[in-house]
């Protein structure tokens, strides 16, 4: 059986500022590094054959902490980067609410139908993420491997394997350093979702948080 550990990166400086990162390359915060170290320790006994990340630093930094405990090198996958959020990129939630109130309101209620100017669509995001993961699943048949990615793209990948509409975008959480597990046997099966048991007290994530 093939087993994929699909993870989200640790907390970043932009997360602390409640800022939409998207393709922005914010580094891990001090807390984000500690979270990533706890995540790595929680996964130290998993038989990973490979550790992958997106090309963004927050993903790579988290993945490297994990890979170091397994004596592996992080392999970067460009198509696992976070969504390009267009005009939202780099703005805080409050700035977006003031500058694009109708778009932001629609984004939180009908995400699939909402057009964010200059942004990648959710369908485009899902298509490249699923394609990239599909190639890795084929490469690692019968093995266990790890991918560190981002909240937005993780959601779209999970919805694909659960056969759910992208309009469910806000119906699951992806906390910093969360663990999702997908097993590929007769059919793909999501066996763990947004687990952060190793961080102790559950951290709350506000709507629209990345």
C-alpha positions as a Markdown table, in Angstrom:
| # | Residue | x | y | z |
|---|---|---|---|---|
| 1 | Unk | 0.0 | 0.0 | 0.0 |
| 2 | Unk | 1.1 | 3.5 | -0.8 |
| 3 | Unk | 0.9 | 6.1 | 2.0 |
| 4 | Unk | 1.1 | 9.8 | 1.6 |
| 5 | Unk | 1.7 | 12.2 | 4.6 |
| 6 | Unk | 0.4 | 15.6 | 3.3 |
| 7 | Unk | 1.5 | 18.3 | 5.7 |
| 8 | Unk | 1.2 | 22.1 | 6.0 |
| 9 | Unk | 4.2 | 24.3 | 6.8 |
| 10 | Unk | 4.8 | 25.9 | 10.2 |
| 11 | Unk | 3.7 | 29.3 | 11.3 |
| 12 | Unk | 5.2 | 32.2 | 9.3 |
| 13 | Unk | 5.8 | 35.9 | 9.9 |
| 14 | Unk | 3.0 | 36.6 | 7.4 |
| 15 | Unk | 0.7 | 34.3 | 9.4 |
| 16 | Unk | 1.4 | 36.4 | 12.5 |
| 17 | Unk | 0.5 | 39.5 | 10.6 |
| 18 | Unk | -2.7 | 37.9 | 9.3 |
| 19 | Unk | -1.5 | 38.5 | 5.8 |
| 20 | Unk | -2.3 | 36.6 | 2.6 |
| 21 | Unk | 1.0 | 35.0 | 1.6 |
| 22 | Unk | 0.1 | 33.1 | -1.6 |
| 23 | Unk | 3.2 | 33.1 | -3.7 |
| 24 | Unk | 5.0 | 35.4 | -1.2 |
| 25 | Unk | 8.0 | 33.8 | 0.4 |
| 26 | Unk | 7.6 | 34.5 | 4.1 |
| 27 | Unk | 10.0 | 32.5 | 6.4 |
| 28 | Unk | 8.9 | 30.5 | 9.5 |
| 29 | Unk | 8.4 | 32.4 | 12.7 |
| 30 | Unk | 10.2 | 31.4 | 15.9 |
| 31 | Unk | 7.0 | 29.5 | 16.9 |
| 32 | Unk | 6.8 | 28.0 | 13.4 |
| 33 | Unk | 10.3 | 26.5 | 13.8 |
| 34 | Unk | 9.4 | 25.0 | 17.1 |
| 35 | Unk | 6.1 | 23.6 | 15.7 |
| 36 | Unk | 8.1 | 22.1 | 12.8 |
| 37 | Unk | 10.5 | 20.4 | 15.2 |
| 38 | Unk | 7.6 | 18.9 | 17.1 |
| 39 | Unk | 6.1 | 17.7 | 13.9 |
| 40 | Unk | 9.4 | 16.1 | 12.8 |
| 41 | Unk | 9.7 | 14.3 | 16.2 |
| 42 | Unk | 6.1 | 13.0 | 15.8 |
| 43 | Unk | 7.0 | 11.6 | 12.4 |
| 44 | Unk | 10.5 | 10.3 | 13.2 |
| 45 | Unk | 9.6 | 6.6 | 13.1 |
| 46 | Unk | 7.6 | 6.8 | 9.8 |
| 47 | Unk | 9.4 | 4.9 | 7.0 |
| 48 | Unk | 9.6 | 7.8 | 4.6 |
| 49 | Unk | 11.3 | 7.0 | 1.3 |
| 50 | Unk | 11.3 | 10.6 | 0.3 |
| 51 | Unk | 10.4 | 14.1 | 1.6 |
| 52 | Unk | 9.1 | 16.7 | -0.9 |
| 53 | Unk | 8.2 | 20.4 | -0.5 |
| 54 | Unk | 7.0 | 23.3 | -2.7 |
| 55 | Unk | 9.6 | 25.8 | -3.8 |
| 56 | Unk | 8.5 | 28.4 | -1.2 |
| 57 | Unk | 10.7 | 28.8 | 1.8 |
| 58 | Unk | 8.1 | 28.2 | 4.5 |
| 59 | Unk | 7.4 | 24.8 | 3.0 |
| 60 | Unk | 11.0 | 23.9 | 2.4 |
| 61 | Unk | 12.1 | 25.0 | 5.9 |
| 62 | Unk | 9.5 | 22.8 | 7.5 |
| 63 | Unk | 10.3 | 19.9 | 5.2 |
| 64 | Unk | 14.1 | 20.1 | 5.9 |
| 65 | Unk | 13.5 | 19.8 | 9.6 |
| 66 | Unk | 11.6 | 16.6 | 8.9 |
| 67 | Unk | 14.0 | 15.3 | 6.3 |
| 68 | Unk | 17.1 | 15.8 | 8.5 |
| 69 | Unk | 15.7 | 13.2 | 11.0 |
| 70 | Unk | 15.4 | 10.7 | 8.2 |
| 71 | Unk | 18.8 | 11.4 | 6.6 |
| 72 | Unk | 17.0 | 12.5 | 3.4 |
| 73 | Unk | 17.3 | 15.5 | 1.1 |
| 74 | Unk | 14.2 | 17.6 | 0.4 |
| 75 | Unk | 13.1 | 17.5 | -3.2 |
| 76 | Unk | 11.3 | 20.6 | -4.4 |
| 77 | Unk | 8.2 | 20.4 | -6.6 |
| 78 | Unk | 7.2 | 23.7 | -8.3 |
| 79 | Unk | 3.6 | 22.7 | -8.9 |
| 80 | Unk | 3.0 | 22.3 | -5.1 |
| 81 | Unk | 3.3 | 26.0 | -4.4 |
| 82 | Unk | 0.4 | 27.9 | -2.9 |
| 83 | Unk | -2.3 | 29.6 | -5.0 |
| 84 | Unk | -1.5 | 32.9 | -6.6 |
| 85 | Unk | -4.0 | 35.1 | -4.9 |
| 86 | Unk | -3.8 | 38.0 | -7.3 |
| 87 | Unk | -4.8 | 41.3 | -5.9 |
| 88 | Unk | -5.0 | 39.7 | -2.4 |
| 89 | Unk | -1.3 | 38.9 | -2.3 |
| 90 | Unk | 0.6 | 40.5 | 0.5 |
| 91 | Unk | -2.4 | 42.3 | 2.0 |
| 92 | Unk | -3.7 | 41.8 | 5.5 |
| 93 | Unk | -7.3 | 40.6 | 6.0 |
| 94 | Unk | -8.3 | 44.0 | 7.2 |
| 95 | Unk | -6.7 | 45.7 | 4.1 |
| 96 | Unk | -8.6 | 43.3 | 1.8 |
| 97 | Unk | -11.9 | 43.9 | 3.6 |
| 98 | Unk | -11.5 | 47.6 | 3.1 |
| 99 | Unk | -10.2 | 47.5 | -0.5 |
| 100 | Unk | -12.3 | 44.6 | -1.9 |
| 101 | Unk | -15.2 | 44.2 | 0.5 |
| 102 | Unk | -17.6 | 42.4 | -1.9 |
| 103 | Unk | -15.0 | 40.1 | -3.3 |
| 104 | Unk | -13.8 | 39.1 | 0.1 |
| 105 | Unk | -17.3 | 38.5 | 1.4 |
| 106 | Unk | -18.0 | 36.3 | -1.6 |
| 107 | Unk | -14.7 | 34.5 | -1.2 |
| 108 | Unk | -15.7 | 33.4 | 2.4 |
| 109 | Unk | -19.2 | 32.3 | 1.4 |
| 110 | Unk | -19.0 | 31.0 | -2.3 |
| 111 | Unk | -15.3 | 30.4 | -2.9 |
| 112 | Unk | -15.6 | 28.4 | -6.1 |
| 113 | Unk | -17.7 | 31.1 | -7.8 |
| 114 | Unk | -15.6 | 34.0 | -6.6 |
| 115 | Unk | -13.2 | 35.6 | -9.1 |
| 116 | Unk | -10.2 | 37.3 | -7.4 |
| 117 | Unk | -8.6 | 39.6 | -10.0 |
| 118 | Unk | -5.3 | 38.3 | -11.4 |
| 119 | Unk | -5.6 | 35.2 | -9.2 |
| 120 | Unk | -5.3 | 31.5 | -10.1 |
| 121 | Unk | -8.7 | 29.8 | -10.0 |
| 122 | Unk | -9.4 | 27.0 | -7.5 |
| 123 | Unk | -9.8 | 24.6 | -10.4 |
| 124 | Unk | -6.4 | 25.5 | -11.8 |
| 125 | Unk | -4.9 | 25.2 | -8.3 |
| 126 | Unk | -6.4 | 21.7 | -7.8 |
| 127 | Unk | -5.5 | 20.5 | -11.3 |
| 128 | Unk | -1.8 | 21.2 | -10.9 |
| 129 | Unk | -1.7 | 19.9 | -7.3 |
| 130 | Unk | -3.4 | 16.7 | -8.1 |
| 131 | Unk | -1.2 | 16.1 | -11.2 |
| 132 | Unk | 2.0 | 16.7 | -9.2 |
| 133 | Unk | 0.8 | 14.4 | -6.4 |
| 134 | Unk | -0.4 | 11.7 | -8.9 |
| 135 | Unk | 3.1 | 11.5 | -10.3 |
| 136 | Unk | 4.6 | 11.1 | -6.9 |
| 137 | Unk | 2.1 | 8.4 | -5.9 |
| 138 | Unk | 3.0 | 6.5 | -9.1 |
| 139 | Unk | 6.7 | 6.9 | -8.3 |
| 140 | Unk | 6.4 | 5.6 | -4.8 |
| 141 | Unk | 4.0 | 2.7 | -5.3 |
| 142 | Unk | 4.0 | 0.5 | -2.2 |
| 143 | Unk | 6.0 | 3.1 | -0.2 |
| 144 | Unk | 5.4 | 5.8 | 2.4 |
| 145 | Unk | 6.4 | 9.4 | 1.5 |
| 146 | Unk | 6.0 | 12.9 | 2.8 |
| 147 | Unk | 4.9 | 16.2 | 1.1 |
| 148 | Unk | 5.0 | 19.6 | 2.9 |
| 149 | Unk | 2.8 | 22.1 | 1.1 |
| 150 | Unk | 0.2 | 24.8 | 1.9 |
| 151 | Unk | -3.3 | 25.3 | 3.3 |
| 152 | Unk | -5.0 | 26.3 | 0.1 |
| 153 | Unk | -3.6 | 23.7 | -2.2 |
| 154 | Unk | -3.8 | 21.0 | 0.4 |
| 155 | Unk | -7.6 | 21.6 | 0.7 |
| 156 | Unk | -8.1 | 21.2 | -3.1 |
| 157 | Unk | -6.1 | 18.0 | -3.1 |
| 158 | Unk | -8.0 | 16.5 | -0.2 |
| 159 | Unk | -11.3 | 17.5 | -1.9 |
| 160 | Unk | -10.2 | 15.7 | -5.0 |
| 161 | Unk | -9.5 | 12.4 | -3.2 |
| 162 | Unk | -12.8 | 12.8 | -1.2 |
| 163 | Unk | -14.7 | 13.6 | -4.3 |
| 164 | Unk | -16.1 | 16.8 | -2.9 |
| 165 | Unk | -16.8 | 20.1 | -4.6 |
| 166 | Unk | -14.3 | 23.0 | -4.3 |
| 167 | Unk | -17.2 | 25.0 | -2.9 |
| 168 | Unk | -16.5 | 23.1 | 0.4 |
| 169 | Unk | -13.2 | 25.0 | 0.6 |
| 170 | Unk | -13.9 | 26.5 | 4.1 |
| 171 | Unk | -15.5 | 23.3 | 5.5 |
| 172 | Unk | -12.1 | 21.8 | 6.6 |
| 173 | Unk | -9.2 | 23.4 | 8.4 |
| 174 | Unk | -5.5 | 23.1 | 7.6 |
| 175 | Unk | -3.7 | 24.4 | 10.7 |
| 176 | Unk | 0.1 | 25.1 | 10.7 |
| 177 | Unk | 2.1 | 21.8 | 10.7 |
| 178 | Unk | -1.1 | 19.7 | 10.4 |
| 179 | Unk | -0.9 | 16.1 | 9.3 |
| 180 | Unk | -3.2 | 14.6 | 6.6 |
| 181 | Unk | -2.7 | 11.0 | 5.6 |
| 182 | Unk | -4.0 | 9.5 | 2.3 |
| 183 | Unk | -3.6 | 5.8 | 1.7 |
| 184 | Unk | -3.7 | 4.4 | -1.9 |
| 185 | Unk | -4.9 | 0.9 | -2.2 |
| 186 | Unk | -8.0 | -0.2 | -4.0 |
| 187 | Unk | -9.2 | 3.4 | -3.9 |
| 188 | Unk | -7.6 | 6.5 | -2.4 |
| 189 | Unk | -8.7 | 6.9 | 1.3 |
| 190 | Unk | -8.2 | 9.9 | 3.5 |
| 191 | Unk | -7.4 | 8.3 | 6.9 |
| 192 | Unk | -6.3 | 11.4 | 8.9 |
| 193 | Unk | -7.3 | 15.1 | 8.5 |
| 194 | Unk | -5.7 | 18.2 | 10.1 |
| 195 | Unk | -4.1 | 16.4 | 13.0 |
| 196 | Unk | -2.0 | 18.5 | 15.3 |
| 197 | Unk | -2.0 | 16.3 | 18.4 |
| 198 | Unk | 1.7 | 16.7 | 18.9 |
| 199 | Unk | 1.3 | 20.5 | 19.4 |
| 200 | Unk | -0.8 | 20.2 | 22.6 |
| 201 | Unk | -3.5 | 22.8 | 22.9 |
| 202 | Unk | -5.4 | 23.2 | 19.6 |
| 203 | Unk | -4.6 | 26.5 | 17.9 |
| 204 | Unk | -7.5 | 28.4 | 16.5 |
| 205 | Unk | -7.5 | 29.5 | 12.8 |
| 206 | Unk | -9.5 | 32.5 | 11.8 |
| 207 | Unk | -11.5 | 32.4 | 8.5 |
| 208 | Unk | -9.4 | 33.2 | 5.5 |
| 209 | Unk | -6.2 | 32.4 | 7.4 |
| 210 | Unk | -3.2 | 31.1 | 5.4 |
